[in-house]
Amino acid sequence: MAATDKTMKKQAATKINGAKATEGSATTTNLNNALSIFARPGQVGKKSKAAARGKVAVIYTRVSTKEQAETNQSLETQLERCRAYAERHGYEVVETFGGTYESAKNDERKHFQLMLEFAKKSRQQVGYIIVYSHDRFSRSGSNAIYITDQLSQMGISVVAVTQPVDTMTSAGKLQQGIQFLFSQFDNDQRREKCMAGMEAKVRKGYVVGKAPMGYDQLKVNGEQVIKPNKTGKLIRQAFLLKAEQGLSNTDIIRRLKSQGLPLYDQTLTKIFRNPFYCGLITHGLLQEGEVIEGRHEPLVSRDVFLRVNGLQSQNAQGYTQVKEDENLPLRHHIKCGSCSKPLTGYEMKKKGIHYYKCNTKGCCLNRNAGKMHELYQGLLKEFQIDPILLPQVQEMMGQVFTKLSQEHGQEEKRLKLQLAELKKKLNTLERRYAYGEIEREIFQKFSGELKTEGREIGVNLEKLSGPLSNHQMLVENGLKLALSLSSSWTKGDALQRRRLQALVFPEGVQYDREKEGYRTTRVNSIFGLASEISQKMGEKERGKSSSETDFSLLVVRRGIEPLLPE
């Protein structure tokens, strides 16, 4: 009986304690609910950071074309090291990507994008992207930092086997970002060295890239050797048929086809115009008009090459159009005042006289080159300055450019703020797309618009940070040239004349046949402003001009062109 009483008392005590506990829990819940009203809007239930995704991982491997032969970073080595790292740290590898040759200078790589899409949207909740080194992931610098930041916000970390850092800490993120920036720096340095090496190679007479049709490209004892092949012999025959027999391209193509070399007319024309076949090399890495003596065996002599190109330019009217001629430096620089088409040039061989001509049907503009040159010399004289006025003009232009530099600084600041705001919008848009809040079509449309606007701002910023940063040297060089524009043009060779023409009148000039003179659409700001100041000073007594004269800045605002070396 006593035992029964004790049991009943224990049960009663348990019920009471349970009731008190329940009552206490309810009180705590009620208190929490009451305090929740003081939370900031949007804070209730919001996670402070992305939820951990566990130890599920993918592997990404990559080599660029240049690194195909590097055994220490081969695709097999990368994959082996990444798998070993995953096994050592207990990561479950669910997929591998890459395994191919992709350049990392931009992040639009096919396999790279597939990997990112999988990591973001996989049902297996990928938490890690394992790479051999950070430069295998990307060499795009700041863009790589942005991508890893976006991944981090989704709970995904980029892990480099040979460059381990703790990206969960601010110091680790900084170290990873520095490694991405150094990867881009290394890429830029490689490109600069490569371009310099290619230019040096071309200047020594070597072929950069693939040799033209008709040549085999070999290596003998590590040295480049370019030799004519069977096709080269037929190409030599084509040159001789054109130079010695004057056959048409159609007849030459027919003969070559019968001997097993089918060619289109455009291809044959390109062959005839390529100086490589007479032993010379031209290349985009060289300066305009520069020609290098090649190390290869020429198929034809230079005399034959020139004769062929002379025949190529003949036409039914009995005159020869000249591609580059000391006697016709204004070709394509002068435009017809009626139809705005650039004038071409030709030589009447019987009389030895050169002419400029408009090829527009029905225009009939045809002018003696000598007279056109005299008019052009007169036009240049209008933009020359009197040496006596040089100190005053230089001082005045210095004041104008100083003021303009201040305006450019303000405009540059405004554009940078605008660009920063644009980048924020783009980041927001990309974040929303990454979280699946907007469709791909909408993202592509608006991100494209923002990127286009950003590029336009970038172009304007580049213009503002140009020549005005060192306007004193710009003014000095420009005024030195402005002292003798006309005589410099007259004494220069064809290349020097064309450079001077493009410098003073960047968009060329128009010839007005009715007024027998030139019209200028745009003048280089240096010469335009110097001429305006010089003319206004000339209206006053020489040497007594006031430095406070009010000169318009409109000429300068049209744009400052860089001065070419003399």
C-alpha positions as CSV (number, residue, x, y, z in Angstrom):
1,M,0.0,0.0,0.0
2,A,2.8,2.3,0.9
3,A,4.5,1.5,-2.4
4,T,1.4,2.4,-4.4
5,D,1.1,5.8,-2.6
6,K,4.7,6.6,-3.5
7,T,4.1,5.7,-7.2
8,M,1.0,8.0,-7.4
9,K,2.9,10.9,-5.8
10,K,5.7,10.5,-8.4
11,Q,3.3,10.5,-11.3
12,A,1.5,13.6,-9.9
13,A,4.9,15.4,-9.6
14,T,5.8,14.5,-13.2
15,K,2.6,16.0,-14.5
16,I,3.1,19.2,-12.5
17,N,6.7,19.6,-13.7
18,G,5.6,18.8,-17.3
19,A,2.9,21.4,-17.1
20,K,5.4,24.0,-15.8
21,A,7.8,23.2,-18.6
22,T,5.1,23.5,-21.2
23,E,4.0,26.8,-19.6
24,G,7.6,28.0,-19.6
25,S,8.1,27.1,-23.3
26,A,4.9,28.8,-24.3
27,T,5.9,31.9,-22.4
28,T,9.3,31.9,-24.2
29,T,7.6,31.5,-27.6
30,N,5.1,34.3,-26.8
31,L,8.0,36.6,-25.7
32,N,9.9,35.8,-28.9
33,N,6.8,36.5,-31.0
34,A,6.3,39.8,-29.2
35,L,10.0,40.9,-29.7
36,S,9.9,40.0,-33.4
37,I,7.9,43.1,-34.1
38,F,11.0,45.1,-33.4
39,A,13.0,43.4,-36.2
40,R,13.8,45.5,-39.3
41,P,11.7,44.9,-42.4
42,G,13.0,42.1,-44.5
43,Q,15.1,40.8,-41.6
44,V,12.7,38.2,-40.2
45,G,13.5,34.7,-41.5
46,K,16.3,36.0,-43.8
47,K,19.6,34.1,-43.9
48,S,22.7,36.1,-43.3
49,K,24.7,34.1,-45.7
50,A,24.2,31.3,-48.2
51,A,23.5,27.9,-46.7
52,A,26.3,25.4,-46.8
53,R,26.0,22.9,-49.7
54,G,28.0,20.0,-48.1
55,K,31.0,18.4,-49.7
56,V,29.6,17.8,-53.2
57,A,32.1,19.0,-55.9
58,V,32.8,19.2,-59.6
59,I,36.2,19.3,-61.3
60,Y,37.2,21.7,-64.1
61,T,40.4,21.2,-66.1
62,R,41.7,23.3,-68.9
63,V,44.8,24.0,-71.0
64,S,45.4,26.7,-73.7
65,T,46.8,25.8,-77.1
66,K,50.2,27.1,-76.1
67,E,50.3,24.8,-73.1
68,Q,49.4,21.5,-74.9
69,A,53.0,20.2,-74.5
70,E,53.4,21.2,-70.9
71,T,53.6,17.9,-69.0
72,N,53.3,19.5,-65.5
73,Q,49.9,21.1,-66.4
74,S,48.5,18.5,-68.9
75,L,44.8,17.6,-68.7
76,E,45.7,14.2,-67.3
77,T,47.9,15.7,-64.6
78,Q,45.3,18.3,-63.6
79,L,42.5,15.7,-63.4
80,E,44.6,13.3,-61.3
81,R,45.7,16.0,-58.9
82,C,42.1,17.3,-58.5
83,R,40.7,13.8,-57.8
84,A,43.4,13.1,-55.3
85,Y,42.7,16.4,-53.5
86,A,38.9,15.6,-53.4
87,E,39.6,12.2,-52.0
88,R,42.0,13.6,-49.4
89,H,39.4,16.1,-48.2
90,G,36.4,13.9,-48.4
91,Y,34.7,15.6,-51.4
92,E,32.2,13.7,-53.5
93,V,33.0,14.5,-57.2
94,V,29.7,14.2,-59.1
95,E,30.9,15.6,-62.5
96,T,34.1,16.7,-64.4
97,F,34.2,19.5,-67.0
98,G,36.7,20.9,-69.4
99,G,39.2,18.3,-70.6
100,T,39.9,20.4,-73.7
101,Y,41.8,23.4,-75.0
102,E,40.1,26.7,-74.1
103,S,41.7,30.1,-73.8
104,A,41.0,31.8,-70.4
105,K,41.5,35.4,-71.5
106,N,37.7,35.7,-71.5
107,D,35.0,33.7,-69.6
108,E,32.7,32.9,-72.6
109,R,34.3,29.5,-72.9
110,K,31.8,26.7,-73.8
111,H,32.9,24.1,-71.2
112,F,33.5,26.8,-68.5
113,Q,29.9,28.0,-68.9
114,L,28.5,24.5,-68.9
115,M,30.4,23.9,-65.6
116,L,29.0,27.1,-64.0
117,E,25.4,26.3,-65.1
118,F,25.7,22.8,-63.6
119,A,27.2,24.0,-60.4
120,K,24.5,26.6,-59.9
121,K,21.4,24.5,-60.8
122,S,22.4,20.9,-60.0
123,R,20.0,19.1,-57.7
124,Q,23.0,17.6,-56.0
125,Q,23.8,21.0,-54.4
126,V,27.4,21.4,-55.5
127,G,29.4,23.2,-52.9
128,Y,32.9,23.2,-54.5
129,I,34.6,23.7,-57.9
130,I,38.0,22.1,-57.8
131,V,40.7,23.3,-60.2
132,Y,44.4,22.6,-60.5
133,S,45.3,26.3,-60.0
134,H,43.5,29.6,-60.2
135,D,44.7,30.5,-63.7
136,R,43.1,27.2,-64.9
137,F,39.8,28.6,-63.7
138,S,40.2,32.1,-65.3
139,R,42.7,34.6,-66.5
140,S,40.2,37.5,-66.7
141,G,41.2,39.2,-63.5
142,S,38.4,41.3,-62.1
143,N,35.8,39.4,-64.0
144,A,37.0,36.1,-62.3
145,I,36.7,37.8,-58.9
146,Y,33.1,38.8,-59.8
147,I,32.2,35.2,-60.8
148,T,33.7,33.7,-57.6
149,D,31.8,36.3,-55.5
150,Q,28.6,35.4,-57.2
151,L,29.3,31.7,-56.6
152,S,30.2,32.4,-53.0
153,Q,26.8,34.0,-52.5
154,M,25.2,30.8,-53.6
155,G,27.4,28.7,-51.2
156,I,29.9,27.5,-53.9
157,S,33.6,27.9,-53.3
158,V,36.4,27.7,-55.9
159,V,39.2,25.6,-54.6
160,A,42.7,25.5,-56.2
161,V,44.7,22.4,-55.5
162,T,48.2,24.0,-55.9
163,Q,47.1,27.4,-54.3
164,P,45.0,26.6,-51.3
165,V,43.4,29.5,-49.6
166,D,40.5,29.8,-47.1
167,T,37.9,31.7,-49.0
168,M,35.6,31.7,-45.9
169,T,37.8,34.5,-44.5
170,S,38.3,38.0,-45.8
171,A,42.1,37.5,-46.0
172,G,41.6,34.3,-48.1
173,K,39.2,36.1,-50.5
174,L,41.8,38.8,-50.9
175,Q,44.6,36.3,-51.6
176,Q,42.4,34.5,-54.2
177,G,41.5,37.8,-55.9
178,I,45.2,38.8,-56.1
179,Q,46.0,35.4,-57.7
180,F,43.3,36.1,-60.3
181,L,44.7,39.5,-61.0
182,F,48.2,38.2,-61.3
183,S,46.9,35.5,-63.8
184,Q,45.6,38.3,-66.0
185,F,48.8,40.3,-65.6
186,D,50.8,37.2,-66.7
187,N,48.5,36.8,-69.7
188,D,48.9,40.4,-70.7
189,Q,52.7,40.1,-70.4
190,R,52.8,37.0,-72.5
191,R,50.8,38.7,-75.2
192,E,53.1,41.7,-75.3
193,K,56.2,39.4,-75.5
194,C,54.5,37.3,-78.1
195,M,53.6,40.3,-80.3
196,A,57.1,41.8,-79.9
197,G,58.6,38.4,-80.8
198,M,56.4,38.1,-83.8
199,E,57.4,41.6,-85.0
200,A,61.1,40.9,-84.5
201,K,60.6,37.7,-86.5
202,V,58.9,39.4,-89.4
203,R,61.6,42.1,-89.5
204,K,64.2,39.4,-89.9
205,G,62.4,38.1,-92.9
206,Y,60.7,35.1,-91.4
207,V,57.1,34.1,-92.1
208,V,54.7,34.5,-89.2
209,G,51.7,32.2,-89.6
210,K,51.0,30.1,-92.7
211,A,53.0,30.6,-95.9
212,P,51.1,31.7,-99.0
213,M,49.8,29.3,-101.6
214,G,52.7,27.8,-103.6
215,Y,55.1,27.4,-100.7
216,D,55.8,24.6,-98.2
217,Q,56.8,25.6,-94.7
218,L,59.4,23.4,-93.1
219,K,61.9,23.4,-90.2
220,V,65.5,22.3,-90.8
221,N,67.7,22.1,-87.7
222,G,65.2,24.3,-85.9
223,E,65.4,27.0,-88.6
224,Q,62.3,28.0,-90.7
225,V,62.6,27.1,-94.4
226,I,60.1,28.3,-97.0
227,K,60.4,26.4,-100.3
228,P,58.3,26.6,-103.5
229,N,56.3,23.5,-104.3
230,K,54.5,22.1,-107.4
231,T,51.7,24.7,-107.0
232,G,54.4,27.4,-106.8
233,K,55.7,26.4,-110.2
234,L,52.2,26.9,-111.7
235,I,51.9,30.2,-110.0
236,R,55.2,31.3,-111.5
237,Q,53.8,30.3,-114.9
238,A,50.7,32.4,-114.2
239,F,52.9,35.5,-113.6
240,L,54.9,34.9,-116.8
241,L,51.7,34.4,-118.9
242,K,50.4,37.7,-117.6
243,A,53.7,39.7,-117.9
244,E,55.0,38.3,-121.2
245,Q,51.9,37.3,-123.1
246,G,49.4,39.7,-121.6
247,L,46.8,36.9,-121.2
248,S,43.5,37.7,-119.4
249,N,42.9,36.2,-115.9
250,T,40.2,34.0,-117.5
251,D,42.6,32.5,-120.0
252,I,45.3,32.0,-117.3
253,I,42.8,30.3,-115.0
254,R,41.7,28.0,-117.8
255,R,45.3,26.9,-118.4
256,L,46.1,26.4,-114.7
257,K,42.9,24.3,-114.4
258,S,44.0,22.0,-117.2
259,Q,47.3,21.4,-115.3
260,G,45.5,20.6,-112.1
261,L,45.3,23.9,-110.2
262,P,41.7,25.3,-110.1
263,L,41.5,29.0,-109.0
264,Y,38.8,31.6,-108.8
265,D,39.5,35.0,-110.4
266,Q,39.6,36.8,-107.0
267,T,42.2,34.3,-105.8
268,L,44.4,34.8,-108.8
269,T,44.1,38.6,-108.4
270,K,45.2,38.4,-104.8
271,I,48.2,36.2,-105.8
272,F,49.2,38.7,-108.4
273,R,49.1,41.6,-105.9
274,N,51.0,39.7,-103.1
275,P,54.7,41.0,-103.0
276,F,55.6,37.8,-101.2
277,Y,56.0,36.1,-104.6
278,C,58.8,38.5,-105.5
279,G,60.6,38.0,-102.3
280,L,59.1,40.8,-100.1
281,I,57.1,40.6,-96.9
282,T,54.4,43.0,-95.7
283,H,52.6,42.5,-92.4
284,G,50.1,44.2,-90.0
285,L,52.7,44.2,-87.3
286,L,54.9,46.6,-89.4
287,Q,54.3,50.3,-90.0
288,E,52.1,51.4,-92.8
289,G,53.9,51.0,-96.2
290,E,56.9,49.2,-94.6
291,V,58.3,46.3,-96.7
292,I,60.8,43.7,-95.5
293,E,63.2,41.6,-97.5
294,G,62.1,38.0,-97.0
295,R,64.4,34.9,-96.5
296,H,62.3,32.8,-98.8
297,E,63.0,32.0,-102.5
298,P,61.0,34.4,-104.8
299,L,58.9,32.8,-107.5
300,V,59.3,35.8,-109.9
301,S,61.6,38.8,-110.2
302,R,60.4,42.2,-109.0
303,D,60.4,43.4,-112.6
304,V,57.9,40.7,-113.5
305,F,55.8,41.5,-110.4
306,L,55.6,45.2,-111.3
307,R,54.8,44.5,-114.9
308,V,52.0,42.1,-113.9
309,N,50.5,44.7,-111.6
310,G,50.8,47.3,-114.3
311,L,48.7,45.2,-116.6
312,Q,46.3,44.4,-113.8
313,S,45.4,48.0,-113.4
314,Q,44.9,48.8,-117.1
315,N,41.4,49.6,-118.3
316,A,39.5,50.2,-121.6
317,Q,40.0,54.0,-121.4
318,G,43.7,53.8,-122.2
319,Y,45.0,55.2,-118.9
320,T,46.6,53.4,-115.9
321,Q,45.3,53.8,-112.4
322,V,48.1,54.1,-109.9
323,K,47.9,52.4,-106.5
324,E,50.7,54.4,-104.8
325,D,52.3,57.3,-106.7
326,E,54.5,60.2,-105.6
327,N,52.6,62.3,-108.1
328,L,49.2,61.6,-106.7
329,P,49.3,62.0,-102.9
330,L,45.8,63.4,-102.6
331,R,44.1,60.3,-104.0
332,H,41.1,59.3,-101.7
333,H,41.9,62.4,-99.5
334,I,40.0,64.7,-101.8
335,K,36.3,64.1,-102.2
336,C,34.0,65.3,-105.0
337,G,32.0,68.3,-103.8
338,S,29.0,67.0,-105.8
339,C,28.7,63.4,-104.8
340,S,31.1,63.2,-101.9
341,K,33.0,60.2,-103.4
342,P,36.8,60.1,-103.0
343,L,38.7,61.0,-106.1
344,T,41.0,58.5,-107.8
345,G,44.1,59.2,-109.9
346,Y,45.6,58.2,-113.1
347,E,48.4,59.0,-115.6
348,M,48.1,59.8,-119.2
349,K,51.2,58.0,-120.4
350,K,51.4,59.7,-123.8
351,K,51.6,63.1,-122.2
352,G,53.1,62.1,-118.9
353,I,50.5,64.2,-117.0
354,H,48.6,63.0,-113.9
355,Y,45.0,63.7,-113.2
356,Y,42.5,63.3,-110.3
357,K,39.1,61.9,-111.4
358,C,35.7,61.2,-109.8
359,N,34.5,57.7,-110.9
360,T,30.8,58.4,-110.2
361,K,28.8,57.8,-113.3
362,G,27.7,61.1,-114.9
363,C,29.9,63.3,-112.5
364,C,32.6,64.0,-115.1
365,L,35.0,65.6,-112.6
366,N,38.5,65.4,-114.0
367,R,41.3,67.9,-112.9
368,N,45.0,68.3,-113.6
369,A,47.0,67.1,-110.6
370,G,49.5,70.0,-110.7
371,K,46.7,72.6,-110.4
372,M,45.0,70.6,-107.6
373,H,48.3,70.5,-105.7
374,E,48.8,74.3,-106.0
375,L,45.3,74.8,-104.6
376,Y,46.1,72.4,-101.7
377,Q,49.3,74.3,-100.9
378,G,47.2,77.5,-100.7
379,L,44.8,75.8,-98.3
380,L,47.6,74.7,-96.0
381,K,49.0,78.2,-95.9
382,E,45.6,79.4,-94.4
383,F,46.5,77.3,-91.3
384,Q,50.1,78.5,-91.0
385,I,51.0,81.0,-88.3
386,D,53.4,83.9,-88.5
387,P,56.7,83.1,-86.6
388,I,56.6,86.6,-85.1
389,L,53.3,85.7,-83.3
390,L,54.5,82.3,-82.1
391,P,55.1,83.2,-78.4
392,Q,51.7,85.0,-78.1
393,V,49.9,82.2,-79.8
394,Q,51.6,79.6,-77.7
395,E,50.7,81.4,-74.5
396,M,47.1,81.9,-75.5
397,M,46.7,78.3,-76.6
398,G,48.1,77.2,-73.2
399,Q,45.4,79.1,-71.4
400,V,42.7,77.6,-73.6
401,F,43.9,74.1,-73.1
402,T,44.2,74.6,-69.3
403,K,40.6,75.7,-69.1
404,L,39.6,72.8,-71.4
405,S,41.5,70.3,-69.2
406,Q,39.5,71.5,-66.2
407,E,36.3,70.9,-68.1
408,H,37.4,67.5,-69.2
409,G,38.2,66.6,-65.6
410,Q,34.7,67.5,-64.5
411,E,33.2,65.5,-67.4
412,E,35.4,62.5,-66.6
413,K,34.2,62.5,-63.0
414,R,30.6,62.6,-64.2
415,L,31.1,59.7,-66.6
416,K,32.9,57.6,-64.0
417,L,30.0,58.0,-61.6
418,Q,27.6,57.1,-64.4
419,L,29.7,54.0,-65.2
420,A,29.7,52.9,-61.6
421,E,26.0,53.2,-61.4
422,L,25.7,51.2,-64.6
423,K,27.8,48.4,-63.2
424,K,25.6,48.3,-60.1
425,K,22.6,47.8,-62.3
426,L,24.3,45.1,-64.3
427,N,25.5,43.3,-61.1
428,T,21.9,43.4,-59.7
429,L,20.6,42.0,-63.0
430,E,23.1,39.2,-63.1
431,R,22.4,38.3,-59.5
432,R,18.7,38.1,-60.1
433,Y,19.3,35.9,-63.2
434,A,21.7,33.6,-61.1
435,Y,18.9,33.1,-58.5
436,G,16.4,32.3,-61.2
437,E,14.3,35.5,-60.6
438,I,14.2,36.5,-64.3
439,E,14.2,34.6,-67.5
440,R,17.2,34.2,-69.8
441,E,15.7,36.2,-72.6
442,I,15.0,39.2,-70.3
443,F,18.5,39.0,-68.9
444,Q,20.1,38.9,-72.3
445,K,18.1,41.8,-73.5
446,F,18.7,44.2,-70.6
447,S,22.3,43.1,-69.9
448,G,23.1,43.7,-73.6
449,E,21.7,47.2,-73.4
450,L,23.6,48.0,-70.2
451,K,26.9,46.6,-71.7
452,T,26.4,48.7,-74.8
453,E,25.8,51.8,-72.8
454,G,28.9,51.0,-70.7
455,R,31.1,50.6,-73.8
456,E,29.9,54.0,-75.0
457,I,30.8,55.6,-71.7
458,G,34.2,53.8,-71.9
459,V,34.9,55.2,-75.3
460,N,34.0,58.7,-74.1
461,L,36.3,58.3,-71.0
462,E,39.1,57.2,-73.3
463,K,38.7,60.3,-75.4
464,L,38.8,62.5,-72.3
465,S,42.0,60.9,-71.0
466,G,43.8,61.4,-74.3
467,P,46.1,64.2,-75.5
468,L,44.9,66.8,-73.0
469,S,46.8,65.1,-70.3
470,N,50.0,66.6,-71.7
471,H,48.7,69.6,-73.7
472,Q,52.0,71.6,-73.3
473,M,54.0,69.2,-75.5
474,L,51.0,68.8,-77.8
475,V,50.8,72.6,-78.4
476,E,54.6,72.9,-78.8
477,N,54.8,70.2,-81.4
478,G,51.6,71.4,-83.2
479,L,52.8,75.0,-83.5
480,K,56.2,73.9,-84.6
481,L,54.6,72.1,-87.5
482,A,52.1,74.9,-88.1
483,L,55.0,77.3,-89.0
484,S,55.6,75.5,-92.3
485,L,52.6,73.4,-93.2
486,S,52.7,74.2,-96.9
487,S,56.5,73.8,-97.5
488,S,56.6,70.6,-95.4
489,W,53.9,69.1,-97.6
490,T,55.6,70.2,-100.8
491,K,59.0,68.8,-99.7
492,G,57.8,65.5,-98.3
493,D,57.6,62.2,-100.1
494,A,54.2,60.4,-100.8
495,L,54.0,58.8,-97.3
496,Q,54.9,62.0,-95.4
497,R,52.4,64.0,-97.4
498,R,49.6,61.5,-96.7
499,R,50.4,61.6,-93.0
500,L,50.4,65.4,-92.9
501,Q,47.1,65.5,-94.9
502,A,45.4,63.1,-92.5
503,L,46.7,65.0,-89.5
504,V,45.5,68.4,-90.5
505,F,42.2,67.3,-92.2
506,P,41.2,64.0,-90.6
507,E,38.1,63.6,-92.7
508,G,39.7,64.8,-95.9
509,V,38.6,67.9,-98.0
510,Q,36.0,68.4,-100.7
511,Y,36.7,70.0,-104.0
512,D,34.1,72.6,-105.2
513,R,34.3,72.6,-109.0
514,E,32.3,75.8,-109.3
515,K,34.5,77.9,-107.0
516,E,37.6,76.0,-108.0
517,G,38.6,75.5,-104.4
518,Y,38.5,73.2,-101.4
519,R,36.0,73.0,-98.5
520,T,37.0,71.6,-95.2
521,T,34.6,69.6,-93.1
522,R,36.9,69.1,-90.1
523,V,40.3,70.6,-89.1
524,N,42.6,69.3,-86.4
525,S,41.9,71.4,-83.4
526,I,45.5,72.4,-82.9
527,F,45.8,74.0,-86.3
528,G,42.3,75.3,-86.3
529,L,42.7,77.1,-83.0
530,A,46.2,78.4,-83.8
531,S,44.9,79.8,-87.1
532,E,42.0,81.5,-85.3
533,I,44.2,83.1,-82.7
534,S,46.8,84.1,-85.2
535,Q,44.2,85.8,-87.4
536,K,42.7,87.7,-84.5
537,M,46.1,88.9,-83.3
538,G,47.0,89.9,-86.8
539,E,44.1,92.3,-86.7
540,K,45.8,94.2,-84.0
541,E,49.3,95.7,-83.9
542,R,51.9,93.0,-83.8
543,G,53.4,92.3,-80.4
544,K,50.7,94.3,-78.6
545,S,48.0,91.7,-78.5
546,S,46.2,91.2,-75.2
547,S,46.3,87.8,-73.6
548,E,42.7,88.3,-72.4
549,T,41.2,88.3,-75.9
550,D,38.0,86.2,-75.9
551,F,38.5,83.2,-78.2
552,S,35.9,80.6,-78.7
553,L,36.6,77.1,-77.5
554,L,34.2,75.5,-80.1
555,V,37.1,74.6,-82.3
556,V,38.8,72.6,-79.6
557,R,35.7,70.8,-78.5
558,R,35.4,69.1,-81.9
559,G,38.2,66.8,-80.8
560,I,41.9,66.7,-80.4
561,E,43.9,64.4,-82.7
562,P,47.3,63.1,-81.7
563,L,50.2,64.5,-83.6
564,L,52.3,62.2,-85.7
565,P,56.1,62.4,-85.6
566,E,57.7,64.2,-88.4
